[in-house]
Amino acid sequence: MGGPLAGVGVVELAGLGAAPFCGMVLADLGAEVVRVDRADAVVEVGASSARSDVLGRGKLSMGVNLKDRRGAEAVLRLVERSDALIEGFRPGVTERLGLGPADCLARRRSLVYGRMTGWGQEGPFAPMAGHDIDYIALSGALHPIGPKERPALPLNLVGDFGGGGMLLAVGVLAALLQARETGAGQAVDAAMVDGSALLTAQHHGLAAEGRWSREERESNWLDGGAPFYSTYRTADGEHMAVGALEPQFFAMLLERLEIDPAELSPQLDRTGWPHMRDAFAARFGARTRDEWAERFEGSDACVAPVLSMEEAPGHPHNRARGVFTTIEGVTQPAPAPRFSVTEPRAPTAPASPGRDTDAVMARLGYGPDEIGMLRETGAIA
């Protein structure tokens, strides 16, 4: 099988972060993704360095000068044969290139046009530059994360990938279903400020019930405020993660830590949390991380070792499930989720920019002489 998206064609206008992540997810699921790289990128990146571009795995690449009308025309021809296009430019850029939603939908009525930005296609901040940290700051997603002193940076997972690229993938797939039903395509406006706000839905609900402090970090159940949902340093300087929220799991935690429940206040008595935290810290600090991991393995205490990115691929559970894979020497997360029937093929190595230009152009009906002329004049590379 080629995956559940086998037969779906996607054009990806090359960019950074969120949109390429969306393209990778779609390619992992079986779509044929043709990445349109800048013509000057073709000579900047060689095949050896391209292999570490994990977000580019499983894609074809053609090098095009989008500012040349003949290059833009080649992309429009590709659009005519595709089901979706994704781009991550600032609002108005693709319109100026002649590759905006109206231009592309005129060529293929059923096209899904996926747009990935930080601030969205409209609003006071829409024309402004920004990065993941800015979008999650404005959405309220950054404030609750981290210790009391200041917010902690959750890498660029919340904005770029969770609230960005994954949101765009969901939007594109939903619009593809609609297009197949009606024959009419549409534009999908996926903004990281929207998506990162969406990720905080449960916490807004908890706050409305008075069960979550909107203002004070490290004072709630899931933000490190509760000693039974936190991390603890071990004797070797590593850490264990504890998530024993439910009473039966909390009881198992105390059992494996060899702590008598009578020594502590009831689990939900916040006045006893400082003492409880100290007791847990003292216990975890007495053994190494791996010793604790062995002690908790097989239990329902909801405790796990905190592994580094280097260690995670070697953990027995991750190996058993194939959570990670290695492509041309580069270890990386394997495609997810799993499918019982349409399991996707293993992803291929990332293409160097422009590697497939001639093959894609030939598929679009360009002859060798025309391809050569377009290359000589800089329209393609």
N, C-alpha and C positions, 0 to 999 in steps of 0.2 A: 504494500500500500504506500501511497505517497503522502498520507496525512489527510486530515479532514478538509483542508483548503486546496487539495490538488486540483489543478485546472483554473485556479484564480490567479489572474495577472495583476501585479502591483507595480506602479512606477514610484520610485522614491527619489525625490530631489535631495541630493546629499546635503547633510547638515551635521549638527553635533548633538549628542545626548539623547533627548527624548524621542525625536522622530526616528533616528536610526534604531533605537531600541524597539519601537513599534514595528519597524520593518523586519527586524530580526525575529520578533515573536511571530509575525505572519509567515516569514520564510520557514521558521521552525515547524509551523503547522502545515506546511506543504505548499504554500503559495509560491509562485515564481515571482521574485522581486528583482526588478532591474533598477539598480541604483545609478542615477545620473550624476556623475562626478564633474566637477569643474575641469575644464580643459587643462588649466595650469597645474591641477593636482596630479595629472597623469605622470608628469616628469618629476614631481616632488616626492612621491611615495613609491618605493619599489616593492617587489613581491616579498622580499624577506621581511620587511617591516610591516607589511600588510597583514601577515599571519596573526599578529597580536591584536588586530582590530576585531575583537570578538563580536561587536555589534554588527559587523559586516559579514558574518558567516552566512553561508547558504544563498548569497545573492550574486547576480550578475552585475557587471559594471561597464558602463559606456562613458567615455569622456566627451563632454559637449560644452561649447561656449554658448551659454544661454543668452548672452547679450548680442549674439549674431542671429539675425532672423532665420537664417537657414538652419542653425543649430536648434533654435526653438521649434522650427517646423518639424525637425526630426523627432523631437519629443512629442509633439502633437500627433504625429503618425503613430508613435508608440502608444499614446493615450487611446487612439482609435481601436487598439487591439487589447486594451487592458480593462480591468474591472474597477480599479481604484488608483488614486494618486495620493501620496502623502508628502507634505512639505513642512518645514519648520522655520520659514523666513518671517520677518516682521510683516505686519499687515501692509498690503499694497505692493509688496515687492514683486510677487509673481504676476500681478496685474500689469505692472510696468514692463515686464518681460514678455507679455503676450501669452502667459501661461496661467492666468487666473481661472477661477471657477467657470466664469462665463465662456472663456475661450475654450476650455477643455470640454465642458458639457455640450458646447456647440458641435464638437467632434464626436462625442459619444454620450448620448442622452442618458444612459444608465450609469454613468460614471459616479463613483463615490469619491469626493474630493476632501481628503482629510487634512485639516490645518492644525498645526501644533505651535502654540505660542505660550509665553509666560503669562501675559496680562489679558489675552483674548483679542478678538478682532475689533472690539470697540470698547469705549470707556476712557476716562481721562488718562490712564496710564498706558493705553494700548500702543502709542508710538515710542514709548520709552524702552531703553535697554534694561536688562535685568538678568539675574541668575537664580537658580533654585532657591538659595537662601532668602532672596528678596520676596519671591512669590509665596513661600510658606510663612514668611514673617507677616505679610499682609493678610493672609487667609486665616491667621490664628492658629495654624498648625505647629508653628515653631515654639510659641510661648510656653506650652505645657511640658516641653521636653527638656529634661536635664535637672541638675540640682537647684536648690533655692537661689544660689548666688547669681546664676545667669543661665540662659537657654543653652543647651548643648546642640551641636550640629549633627544631625542624623545622616552624615554623608550627603549625597544628593539623591537619596532613595525616595524621599517623600514627594519632592516636586518633579524632578526630571523623570523618574521611572514609575513610581506608584501613582502619583497624581497627574503624570504627564503621558509618557509613552504607553502605559497600560490603559489609561483612560482613552487615548486615541485609538488603540487597538479595539477596545470594546465598541467605541462609536463607529468605527469603520465597519466592523462585523455586523452591527445592528443595521447600519444603512445598506450594507450589501444584501441582507435579508429583505429589506424593503424594496430595493431595486429589482431583485429577482421576482418579487411578488407583483410589482407595478410597472416595471420597465423604466422607472424614473429615478435618476440619481439625485444627489444633493451634496451640499457642502457640510462638513462636520467641523465645528469650531471647538477644539479641545484646548483649554487653557489650564496651565498649572495652578493658577490661583483658584480656579474652580475645583480642579481635581483634588488638590491638597485640602481644601475646605471640606469636600465630600468625605474624605477619609476621617474627618473628626465627627461624623454624624452621631455615633454612639455617645461620644463624650458630651455633646450638646444635650442629648436626651438625659444623661445622668445628671448634668448640671441643673436641668429644669426640675428634676426631682429632688434637688438639694443633696445629691450623692456625689458631687464632684465640685471641687473648688476651681473656679475659673481663673482666679487671680494668683494663687500660691502654688508654686511648683513643689514637688516632692512632699505632697501632703495628701495624696489620694492613693487608692489601691494600686493603680497600674502605672504610677509614675515614680515609684521608688519610695513612696511615703510609708507603705506597709512593709514591715520587716519580713513578711512571708511572701513578698513579691519584689525581690531585689537581687543584688549580686553581692558575693562575699569573697574576700581575698583568702587564699589558701596559704599553707606553709611555704610553698615554693614560689610565691608571688603571682600565681595564676588566679583564676576566679571560677566560682560556681554560680549558676543562675538558679534562683528559687522562684517557683510560681505556684505555691501551695495555697490556692485561694479557698477551695471548698473544705469544709471541716474534716471530711474523711481523709483528704490529702494532707491537710495540716497535721492530723494525728499521725499519719505515716512519717511525715517529716520529723516530728519530735522523736518518734521511735528510732529512726535511723541515726538521728543526732544523739541519741541516748540522753534525752532531756525529759525529766519527769514533768508532766503537765502541771502538777501542783506547784512547781517552781515559778510558773508564769501566770500572768493574768489571763482571762479568757481571750481568745483570738481576736475578737472585735472590740475589745476594750482599748481605745486609743491611748489612754493614760499609761497603759503598760507597755506600749510599743517601744519606747526607748530601752527599757530593760530587756525586752525580748530581742531587740536588735543586737544589743551587747552580748547576750547569751549565744545567739547564732554566730556572731562574729568570732567569739572565742572558740567555739567548737570547730568552725571551718578553718580557723587559723592554726589548728593543731595538727592537720594532716595535709598532704599534697592534693592537688586537684585530681590527679589520676587515682589516688587512693579513695577519695570521696566518690569519684565517678563509678568506681567498682562497687562501692558500698551501696550506692543508690540504684545501680543498674537492675532492671527487672521490677522495680517498685512503682507504686502510684504516687510517690511523693512529689512528683512534678519538679525534679531537680536534674539539671544537666550541666556538663562542663562547658565553659565558654571557650570555644575553639577559635584559633586564628584562621584567616583565609587559607593559610598554607596547610594547617592541620585538618581542616574540615573534609577535604576530599578523601583522606585516609581513614576516616572513622568507619568502623565496621557497618553501621547502619547505612551511611551514605554510600558505601561501596556496594552493599547488598541491593540497594534500590537504584544504583546507577545515577545518583544525584548529580555527579560530575562526570565529565568526559574529557578526553585529551585529543585535540586536533592539531596535527603537525607540531607536536611538542608543547602546545599551549593548553594548560589545564583550565577548564571553564565550566560553568553550570551547564548541565544537559538541558535539552528542551523539556518543557512542562506545559500543561499537565499530560497525564497518560491517557491513552484511548484503547478501549478493548478490541476495536475492529480496525479503525483507520490509523494505526500507529505510524507516525511520520518516519521517514528515513533519517539516518544520522546526518547532521548538517555537514556541508562541505566547508573547506577552509575559506576564509575571506579572500575576495578577489582584489588584486592590486587595481588601483583606479585606471579605468579604461581598458582593462584586459579583454573585455568581450565586445568592444565597440564594433569591430568589423562584422562579427556574427550577428549582433542585434540589428545593425544597419542593413545587412543582407536580408534578414528576415522581414524588414520593413519595405523591401523592394528596391533598395539602392544597389546599383551595379558597381563592380570594382572600379571603373573609371570615375564614377560619381563620388564614390567613397574617397578615392585618392584626391580628387579635386577639393572636396570639402576639408580634407585633412591639410592639404597644402595651403588653403586660405584661412585655416585656423577655426573653422566652424566646428570641427570635431577633433579629437585627439586620441 
